[in-house]
Amino acid sequence: MRLFEKKQKQKPDAAVTVQTGRADDPLAGLAGQFPTAHGALHLYEALRESVPMIDAAIGKIVRLTGNFSVHSSNPAAERALTRFVRQVPVGSSEVGLEAFISTYLDNLLTYGNAVGEIVTTPDGRQVAGLYNASLHDLDIVRGATPMEAVIRVADGTGMSRPLPHPERVSFTALLPPAGELWGRSILQSLPFVSRVLLTIFRATEQNFERIGNLRYAVTYHPGSDATDRAYAKERATLLADEWSQGMRAARNGELRDFVAVGDVRIQAIGADSKLMDIEIPAQQMLEQIVAKLGIPPFLLGLSWSTTERMSQQQSDILTSELSYYRRLLTPVIEKVCRYYLRTLGMTAEPEIEWQYINLQDDLQTAQAELTRQRAAALEKS
């Protein structure tokens, strides 16, 4: 055995590529937005930026959906899945399968569609991470049959290309219309209501600028004397200069009196106008937004009159909504975990267990369960 063997130079590992990302093309910035059937994406993003309640509601739905754990009948597979769920890289800055699912659900609620990808190493044998694809760069078209959806990605030249490994990509549509591929965002019917609400807020801002930041009208009325009429212009100019100096002094914290001779009247512009009451129309618009998003008002900080019984019913409705979102996410989680197990050579199946949703008082829930158990025991006896 030779002690000093000439070591072969190792080739550097190829970079991990993401197939659902826009291609790095020098003309990509000139190609414009990729033509797809989802022209409302920017509108939904603008709604979240303009109306804080919409953004807060979606964020609360994502957080209230809860955490999950992955199990398997195979102990070795369960240990590998536990480590994978906790340590898998997501995008460029996050870690953990829960981070991937949270962004996936956020896109699903906002746009009505979500696409996620399992990124592998160059040899395709290991999972390198997870990636939430931008819908701006993708298009969903019908495949050979109505049951098949084909995802295509922009190539930077205004054209599109199919994905080389579609089995690594997950696609979910939220309540798609019959015969359609694209889902419907929960913000779909809110642009008009949000525009009315923003109009109310914008008018309120303008009114406060007009009334809160007082402006004055200084009027000089010359007397009947010929001298007053002859020097009316000079006296008006002098009054204007003195008034401006007094206002500048007030901004600097200096109290300065304004002394004038003759018939001079000072009036605040708009002081006789009253602010319009916006509470009722704004609340009506907010009620429409809350009804569409399915979030109880008290979770958004709205102190509308409500009873304890009504709050409990609203929480029950929200729980059913969260359960529906979980049903949409469970196949995505199973696909990711199953793919990871196959890269390890394991045939075990993952089992997803969601954390219990608790929006009610624990004591009341326990008492209700005790009452049901007693009723069941009485029926058996």
C-alpha positions in Angstrom: 0.0 0.0 0.0 1.4 3.3 -1.0 1.6 5.8 1.8 1.5 8.8 -0.4 -1.0 8.2 -3.1 -1.9 11.0 -5.4 -5.3 12.2 -4.4 -7.7 12.7 -7.2 -9.3 16.2 -7.4 -12.9 16.1 -6.4 -15.3 17.8 -8.6 -17.3 20.6 -6.8 -20.9 19.7 -6.1 -23.3 21.1 -8.6 -25.5 23.8 -7.3 -29.0 22.9 -6.1 -31.5 24.1 -8.6 -35.2 25.0 -8.1 -37.3 24.0 -11.1 -40.3 26.2 -10.1 -38.3 29.5 -10.0 -38.0 31.9 -12.8 -35.0 31.2 -15.0 -32.0 33.5 -14.6 -32.1 35.2 -17.9 -30.7 38.7 -18.7 -33.8 39.6 -20.5 -36.1 38.5 -17.7 -36.6 42.1 -16.6 -37.7 43.1 -20.0 -40.0 40.2 -20.6 -42.7 41.7 -18.3 -45.1 39.7 -16.2 -45.5 36.1 -17.3 -49.0 35.9 -19.0 -51.1 33.7 -16.8 -54.8 33.4 -15.8 -54.2 35.0 -12.4 -54.2 38.7 -13.1 -55.6 39.4 -9.7 -52.5 38.4 -7.8 -51.3 42.0 -7.5 -54.8 43.1 -6.4 -54.9 40.6 -3.5 -51.4 41.7 -2.4 -52.5 45.4 -2.5 -55.6 44.5 -0.4 -53.4 43.0 2.3 -51.1 46.0 2.3 -53.9 48.6 2.3 -56.3 47.0 4.8 -54.5 45.9 8.0 -57.5 43.9 9.1 -57.3 41.6 6.1 -53.6 41.0 6.6 -54.2 40.4 10.4 -57.0 37.9 9.7 -55.0 35.8 7.3 -52.1 35.8 9.7 -54.3 34.6 12.5 -55.8 31.9 10.4 -52.4 30.6 9.5 -51.3 30.6 13.2 -54.6 29.1 14.5 -54.4 26.3 12.0 -51.9 24.9 14.5 -48.9 22.7 14.6 -48.6 19.0 13.6 -46.5 16.0 14.2 -45.6 13.2 11.9 -45.6 9.6 13.0 -45.0 6.2 11.5 -45.4 2.5 12.5 -41.7 2.0 11.8 -39.7 3.5 14.8 -36.6 4.2 12.6 -38.8 6.0 10.1 -40.5 8.0 12.8 -37.1 9.1 14.2 -36.0 10.2 10.7 -39.3 12.1 10.1 -39.0 13.9 13.4 -35.5 15.1 12.6 -36.6 16.0 9.0 -39.7 18.0 10.1 -37.6 20.0 12.6 -34.4 20.6 10.5 -35.3 20.6 6.8 -34.3 24.0 5.1 -37.1 26.1 3.7 -36.3 28.7 1.2 -33.2 30.8 2.0 -33.8 31.7 5.6 -36.3 29.4 7.3 -36.1 25.9 8.8 -38.7 23.3 9.5 -41.6 21.7 7.7 -44.1 23.9 9.7 -42.5 27.0 8.2 -43.0 25.6 4.7 -46.7 24.7 5.4 -47.4 28.2 7.0 -46.2 30.0 3.8 -48.1 27.4 1.7 -51.3 28.1 3.6 -50.7 31.9 3.4 -50.4 31.7 -0.4 -53.4 29.5 -0.6 -55.6 31.9 1.4 -54.3 35.0 -0.4 -54.2 33.8 -4.0 -56.5 30.8 -3.9 -53.6 28.6 -5.1 -50.3 27.4 -3.6 -47.4 25.6 -5.2 -44.5 24.0 -3.2 -41.5 22.1 -4.4 -39.3 19.4 -2.9 -35.7 20.5 -3.8 -33.2 17.6 -4.1 -29.5 17.4 -4.4 -28.1 17.3 -7.9 -28.1 13.5 -8.0 -31.7 13.4 -6.9 -31.0 11.0 -4.0 -31.5 13.3 -1.1 -33.9 16.1 -0.1 -32.0 19.4 0.0 -34.9 21.5 1.2 -38.4 22.8 0.5 -39.3 25.8 -1.6 -42.5 27.9 -1.8 -42.9 28.9 -5.4 -44.1 32.3 -6.5 -47.3 32.2 -8.5 -46.2 35.1 -10.6 -43.8 32.8 -12.4 -46.1 29.9 -12.9 -49.0 28.9 -15.0 -51.4 26.0 -14.4 -52.8 24.5 -17.5 -55.0 21.5 -18.2 -53.3 18.2 -19.0 -54.3 15.4 -21.2 -57.4 14.7 -19.1 -59.6 17.1 -17.0 -58.3 15.3 -13.9 -54.7 16.4 -14.6 -53.1 19.8 -14.0 -49.8 20.7 -15.6 -47.5 23.3 -14.0 -45.4 25.4 -16.4 -42.8 27.9 -15.4 -41.6 31.1 -17.1 -38.3 30.9 -18.9 -37.5 34.6 -18.8 -38.4 35.2 -22.4 -42.2 35.4 -22.1 -42.5 31.7 -22.9 -43.1 28.8 -20.6 -41.7 25.3 -20.2 -42.9 22.2 -18.4 -41.3 21.1 -15.2 -38.7 18.3 -15.6 -39.8 16.6 -12.3 -43.5 17.4 -11.7 -43.6 14.6 -9.1 -41.6 16.8 -6.7 -44.2 19.7 -6.9 -47.4 20.0 -4.9 -50.3 22.1 -6.1 -53.4 23.0 -4.1 -56.4 25.1 -5.3 -58.9 26.6 -2.8 -62.5 25.9 -3.8 -62.0 26.0 -7.6 -65.1 26.5 -9.7 -66.5 23.5 -11.5 -64.3 22.6 -14.4 -61.6 25.1 -13.5 -58.0 24.6 -12.3 -57.4 27.9 -10.5 -58.8 28.2 -7.0 -60.6 31.2 -5.5 -59.0 33.5 -3.0 -60.8 34.3 0.2 -60.3 37.9 -0.8 -62.2 37.5 -4.1 -65.3 39.5 -3.1 -63.6 42.1 -1.0 -62.1 44.7 -3.5 -65.3 46.8 -3.7 -65.9 46.7 0.0 -62.3 47.5 0.7 -62.3 50.4 -1.8 -65.4 51.9 0.0 -63.6 51.5 3.4 -60.4 53.1 2.1 -62.5 56.0 0.6 -64.0 56.6 4.1 -60.6 56.6 5.7 -59.1 58.8 3.0 -61.9 61.4 3.4 -61.4 61.3 7.2 -57.7 62.0 6.7 -58.4 65.0 4.5 -61.0 66.4 6.9 -58.7 66.2 9.8 -56.0 67.9 7.8 -58.5 70.6 6.9 -59.9 71.1 10.4 -57.1 69.9 12.6 -54.5 72.0 10.9 -56.2 75.3 11.1 -55.9 77.9 8.3 -57.1 81.5 8.7 -58.7 84.0 6.5 -57.7 87.6 7.4 -60.0 90.1 5.8 -59.5 93.9 5.8 -62.4 96.2 5.0 -61.4 99.7 4.1 -63.5 102.5 5.7 -65.4 105.1 3.8 -62.6 107.6 4.2 -60.7 108.4 1.0 -57.4 107.9 2.7 -58.4 104.3 3.7 -59.4 103.5 0.2 -56.2 105.0 -1.3 -53.9 103.0 0.9 -56.0 99.8 1.1 -53.5 97.7 -0.9 -50.5 98.9 1.2 -52.3 98.2 4.5 -53.5 94.8 3.3 -49.9 93.9 2.4 -48.7 95.1 5.8 -51.4 93.0 7.6 -50.3 90.0 5.6 -46.7 90.4 6.5 -47.4 90.9 10.2 -49.8 87.9 10.2 -47.2 85.7 8.6 -44.5 86.7 11.1 -46.9 86.0 14.0 -47.6 82.5 12.6 -43.9 81.7 12.1 -43.2 82.9 15.7 -46.0 80.6 17.0 -44.4 77.6 15.2 -41.1 78.4 17.0 -42.9 78.5 20.4 -43.0 82.3 20.7 -46.2 84.1 21.7 -46.8 87.1 19.6 -49.9 89.4 19.5 -51.4 90.7 16.3 -52.5 94.3 16.5 -54.4 95.9 13.6 -56.2 99.2 13.1 -59.5 99.4 11.2 -62.1 96.8 10.3 -60.1 93.6 10.3 -61.7 90.2 10.7 -60.0 86.9 11.3 -61.8 83.6 10.7 -60.7 80.0 10.8 -61.3 78.4 7.4 -63.7 75.4 7.7 -64.3 75.9 11.5 -68.0 76.0 10.9 -68.0 72.5 9.3 -68.4 69.3 11.3 -66.7 66.0 10.7 -69.0 63.4 9.3 -69.7 60.4 11.6 -68.0 57.4 9.9 -68.6 54.9 12.7 -71.7 53.3 11.1 -70.6 53.1 7.4 -67.1 51.9 8.4 -68.5 49.3 10.7 -70.8 48.0 7.9 -67.8 47.6 5.6 -65.8 45.9 8.3 -68.7 43.5 9.0 -68.6 42.4 5.3 -64.8 41.8 5.5 -65.1 39.9 8.8 -68.0 37.8 7.4 -65.9 36.9 4.3 -62.7 36.0 6.2 -64.6 33.9 8.8 -62.7 35.3 11.8 -64.7 36.3 15.0 -64.6 40.0 15.5 -63.1 39.8 19.0 -60.0 38.0 17.6 -59.3 41.1 15.5 -59.7 43.6 18.4 -63.2 44.7 17.4 -65.3 45.5 20.4 -68.7 45.0 18.8 -71.5 44.1 21.1 -71.7 40.3 21.4 -72.8 37.8 24.0 -70.9 34.9 25.4 -73.1 32.4 23.6 -72.5 34.2 20.3 -68.7 34.2 20.9 -68.8 30.4 21.5 -70.7 29.8 18.3 -68.3 32.0 16.3 -65.4 30.0 17.8 -67.1 26.7 16.7 -67.5 28.1 13.2 -63.8 29.1 13.1 -62.8 25.6 14.3 -64.7 24.0 11.3 -62.9 26.4 9.0 -59.5 25.5 10.4 -60.3 21.8 10.1 -61.1 22.4 6.4 -57.8 24.0 5.8 -56.1 21.2 7.6 -57.7 18.7 5.2 -56.2 20.6 2.3 -52.7 20.7 3.8 -52.5 17.1 5.0 -51.9 15.6 1.5 -49.1 18.1 0.9 -47.4 17.1 4.2 -47.8 13.4 3.5 -46.3 13.8 0.0 -43.2 15.6 1.3 -42.7 13.1 4.1 -43.3 10.1 1.9 -40.8 11.4 -0.7 -38.2 11.9 2.1 -38.7 8.3 3.3 -38.4 6.9 -0.2 -35.0 8.7 -0.5 -33.9 6.8 2.6 -35.1 3.5 1.1 -38.0 3.2 3.6 -41.5 2.1 2.5 -43.2 3.1 5.7 -46.2 5.5 5.4 -46.3 8.8 7.3 -49.2 9.6 9.6 -50.1 13.3 10.3 -51.4 14.2 13.7 -52.6 17.8 14.1 -52.6 19.6 17.4 -55.9 19.9 19.0 -57.7 23.2 18.2 -58.8 24.8 21.5 -60.7 28.0 21.2 -63.0 27.3 24.1 -62.7 27.4 27.8 -61.2 24.1 29.0 -63.5 23.9 32.0 -66.6 24.3 29.9 -65.3 21.8 27.3 -64.6 19.2 30.1 -68.1 19.8 31.6 -69.7 19.3 28.3 -67.8 16.1 27.7 -68.7 14.8 31.2 -72.4 15.5 30.5 -72.2 13.6 27.2 -70.5 10.6 28.9 -73.2 10.6 31.6 -76.0 10.7 29.0 -74.4 7.8 27.1 -74.1 5.8 30.4 -77.8 6.4 31.1 -78.8 5.2 27.7 -76.9 1.9 28.1 -78.3 1.3 31.5 
